[in-house]
Amino acid sequence: MEKNILVHSFIPEDLKDRMLGIVDEKNIPNMQKTGFYRYYGIYLDGVQIGETLYTIEFGKAIFSLDKIEIDSKYRDCGYGSILLDESIQDLIGDIDYLQRVNVCSLPGAIKFYLNNGFEPYFGDNNLTKKVRNIMKKQSDNMSKNKTVINDEEITTQWYQSNALRTLNDFGTRDKLKLNAYIGIIGEYGEFFDYVKKLYTHNLNSEKQEEVCNLAPKELGDVVWYLATSLATYFDYSMDDIYDQITGGIDKDDSGYDIDIIYEYINNDFDKNNIFREMMNFKITLNKLDTAESREEVIKVVAEILKEIARILNGLFGRKLSEILYLNIDKLRKRYPEGFSTLVSNYRIDTQKKYKEEDSMKVLKKNLGQDEQSY
């Protein structure tokens, strides 16, 4: 005969005793709603055969699995695993973002958790496989609204595949590494220069608007190097970066929606303390200098991308998806057939000519000569 198994939360009748007398009885009915703790029971044909207790830290997106207990007559029958799965699934539904689950570290308990897909915790966003799978299952059951620009879904895979189309074949890993690191330095240097002009050059409103249009594009170029040269050198994908940021959820066959990143950052950019904001960004960028392993680089790139998204939104009111679309649109026009040495050389010649002509205009103006005379 099939057995009826049910898992749900409950308030123990002896809760006050269990909580060591620190709970006011009048508050007991509300405690279940506000967090703090959660009891779950597993019932077999209406009879409770086990329970588990969680304490919850909503502010830190952490909950602790303080105990899980199955009646001795029903052990080794898989009921502990059922209780674990169902209770975690219910808890996840109550919080927007779960960072980790703490569990009991007794030897016997460790064996149980490892057998049930848990993994050691080594840092932010390193969820256990058990929790990642449950969260992914929940996410897959929800309708996903992708960011769409000009009928194109702006996802991690869309961006990286389009960006790699214009990556040069350098021939050696040394040249690839040089391109990655020097390219990033060059692009964020240009971005910082625009911010300097915006805040210190007393620009008129027209020039301010122009700078606010150009500066975000330099951050888009930084992302291009993160997603191409650096990614190729360290063998990671943009999906790997977003796995690090999100803990591995909200992903489908096309990767992640680019703007899902805004659910995992603090939108607290302080325009009134631009020096501190730019120095913090510089400190984050400089972490690449000491990151040597693939895993270290992925963590740093995730931090950089979060900072870029935060700056774009907080300083310019722009979304990462928009800037990355503009980045790809520019490259499609510049390199319609993929990277071209001929086009690259032409751009250098054009830039040189422009700078020479611009310098001549400045010189003649300083000499008092009419610009129309040349």
N, C-alpha and C positions, 0 to 999 in steps of 0.2 A: 504494500500500500504506500502511495506517495505521501511523504511527510510535508507538512505546511511549515515553511521556515520564514520568519519575519524579523527584520531588524528595524528598530526605531528608537528615538531618543525618549528619555523618561526622567522624572524627578523622583529619586528614591524616597520612600516614606521616612527613612531615618537620616535624611540629608543633614539635618542640623547636627547630629552626632558625628557624621562623617566629616563635616567641615570644622570639627573641633570647637564648636560653639561660637564661631565668629560671625555667623550669619543671623541676621534678624529675620524671624519667621515671616514677618509681613512682606519682606523683599523676595522670598523664595520664588513665588510665581513669576516675578519679573527677571530673575537672574538668567533664566533660560534664553530670554530674548536678547539680553545685553551682552552676552558673551561670558567671559570669566571662566566658565567650565561647561562641559556637556557630558552627560551620561548617555550611553546607548546600551540597549539590551537586545539579546538575540532570543527569539522565542520559537520553540518547537512544538507544533500542535497546541499553541496557546500557553505553553509553560515556559517560563524564563529559564534558560540553561547557561546564560553567561552575560557578562557586561564589560564595558570598557569606559574609561574616564579620560577626557581631554581637558586641558586648560588652554585657553586661547589668548593670544596677544595680538589683538586686531591691529594696533598701531604699528607693529613690526611684521605683520603678515606671517606670523609663526603660530603653530599650535603644538602642544606637547602631549604625546600619548603616554599618560602616566601609568596606566595599567590596562591589561586585557586579561580577562579570566573566564575560563569555561569550566563548568561543573565537571568533576573528575570522571563521572560516568559517561561523558560525551566527548572526551578528549581524543585526539588522533583520528577524528572523523571529518576534519575539514571545516568545522564550525567556526574556529578561530579566524580562519582566512576569510570566511563569508562576513563575519562581524567586522573585520578590519576593512574590507572593501566597501561595504555598504555605509559604514559610519564615516569613512573618509569622504566618500562621494557626497554625503549629505553636508558635511562640514564645508567642503569646497564651495557648495552652492551658497553659503552664507557670507563669503568674503570675495572681494574683487580681485585680489592678487595674493597668491600664496607663495611665500618665499621658501619655507622649509617646515619639516616635521621633526620634532625631537622625540626620541624613544628611550625606553629604559635600557641601561647598558649592562645589565646582568648577563652573564654568559649564556644562560638558557634562553633568555629573551632575544639576544643578538642572533642566535641561530634561527629562531622563529622568524625574525624580521628579514634576515638575509634570504631565507627560503621563500619569503613572500615578496621579493623584488625590491627590497630596500637597499640603499647604497650608502656608504660613508659620506658625510658632509664635509666638503673642502672649501666652500666659499659661497658668496652670494649667487642665488639662482640655481644652485646645484640640487635640484629636487631629486627625490628618489624616483627610480623607474616606475615603481608602483603608483606614485602620485601623478607623475607625468602622464602615464597611460590613462588614468582615470580622468584627468583634466582634458586630455586630448579627445577622449571619447565624448565628454560633455561638449567640448568646443565643436566637434564634428557634427553634433546633433543640432547645432544652432545655425541659423542662416547668417552668412557672412557678407558684409557689404564692403566690397573692394573699392579703393580709390580709383576712379576712372578719369582720364584726361584724354580728350580727342579720341574716344572709343578704345583706349588702351588701358588695361589694368596695370597700375603701377605697383608691381610686386618686386620682391628681392631678386627673383629669377629673371624677370623682365629686365630689370636694370642691369644686372651683372652681365647677362648675355649680350645686351646691346653695347655695353661699355667695352667688353672684351673684343668686340668686332673691330675696334680701332686701336688695339694694343699692338705695338711693333714686335716683330720677332727679333729679339736682341742677339740671339745666337749663344750667349753665355749667361750663366746665373749671376756673375759679377755685374754685368751690365744691367740685368733685370733688377738687381738689388739697388744699384746706383740710381736707376730711373725711379724706383719706388720712393726711396728716402729723400733724394734731392728734389724730386717732383713735389712731394708733400710739403717740404720746407718752402719751396718757391711759391706754391699756391697759398699757403696760409700766411706767408710774408706779405703777399699782395692784399690779402684780406685785411690783415692788421693795418696796412698802409691806408686802406680806404676808411677804416674806423678812425684812424688818427685824423684824417682829413675831415671826417664828419664832425668830430668833436673839437678840433683845434684850429680849423682854417676859416672860421667865420663865413661859411658858404651861404650864398643866397638860397632861396627856396628851390629854385630850379636845379642848382648844383646839388643840393641835399637830396632831391628826388633822384637825380642821376646816380649819385653814390649809393643810395639805398637800393637801386636797381642792380648796380654792378657788383657790390660787395657780396651779396648772397651767392652769385654765380661762381665766385672764387671758392666758396665753401663746397659748391657742387663739384668743382675741379679737384678739391681735396678728396672727396668721396670717390671720384673716379680712380685716383691712385690707390685708395684703400681697397677698391673692388677689382682692380686689374693687376698692376705690377706687384703690389705687396701681397695680394691674395694668391697670385700665381707662385710667387717665391716661397710662401709659407704653406701653400696647398690648403687654403680654406675657401669657403664659399660665403656669400652674403647670408645664406640660410644659417650657416654656423654662427655668424655674428648675432643674428636675431635669436637663435637658440640660446645664446649666452644672455641676451637681454630679457627674453620672455620666459625662460625656463623650459622652452620646447613646446609651447602651446600656440594656438591660433595659426597653425600652418596647414596648408593643403598642397595639392600637386603643383601649384604654381608658386609655391613658397609663401612668404608672408606679405601681407599688405604693408607697404612702406610706412604708412602713417600709424600703424599699430604701436610704433615706438613711443608715441605720445601718451600711451597708457602706462608707460614704465619710467617716466621721467618727471621731475619736479619742474613745473612751469613757473619758476620763481625768479626769472631774470630781472636784475636790478639795473635799470637804465641810469639811475642816479649814481651808481658806483661802477662806471664802465671800466675803470682801471682794474678793480678787483676781479670783475668778470673776465676781462681779457687775460689777466695773469693766471687765473684758474684754468682757463682754456689752454694757455701756453704750457702750464704744468702738466695737464693731461696729455697734450701732444708730445711733450718731452719724455713721457713714459715709454715711447717707442724706442728710445735710445738704449734702454736697458733690457727690453723684452727680447729674449733670444729664442725661446721655444715656440712652437706653433700654438700651444695652449696659452702661453703668456701673451702672445701677440693678439690672439682672438679676444682675450679679456680687455686688453688696452684699446683695440679697435672698437669694441663695443662701447667703452667709455667715451671715446672720441666721437662716435656717431651720435650718442645720446647728447653730448655737449653741442654738437653741430645742430641737431634738431631743436634743442632748447634755445640756442642763440637765434636761429632763423625765426622761430616763433616769437621769442621775447623781444628781440631788437628790431626786427623788420616786419613782423606780422605775416611771415611766409611759412608754408609747410614744406617739409623735406620732400614730399612727393612732387610738388610743383617745381622745385629747384632741380631735382634729378631728371624730371622730364625735360626741362629746358636744356640741361646738360646733354642729354641724348639727342635732342632736336638739333642742337648746334653741331654735334659731331656727325649726324646724318648729312647735314648740308655741307660740312667741311670735307668729310671723307665718305662720299656716297658708295664707294666700292671697298670700304675698309681702309686701314692705314695705308698711306701713300708717301713714300720718301719725296716724290716730286712736289706734292702739295705741301709737305712739311717745309721743304726748302723755299718754296714760294712764299710761305707765310713769314719766314725769317727775312727774306728780301723785302717784303711789303712792310714789315714792322720797322726795318732799318730805314727805308725810304721815308716812312711817315715821321719817324723821330728826327731825321735830318731836316725835313721840310719844316717841322714844328720848331726846331731849334733856329732855323733861318728866320722864321717869322718873328720869334722873340728877339733875335739879334737886330733885325732891321727896325723893329719897334723901338728898341732901346736907343738906336742911332737916330731916331726921328725920321726915318724914311717911310714913305707911303707904301703900304703893302701892295698897292696896285701896280707898283713899278717893277715887279719881278714875277 
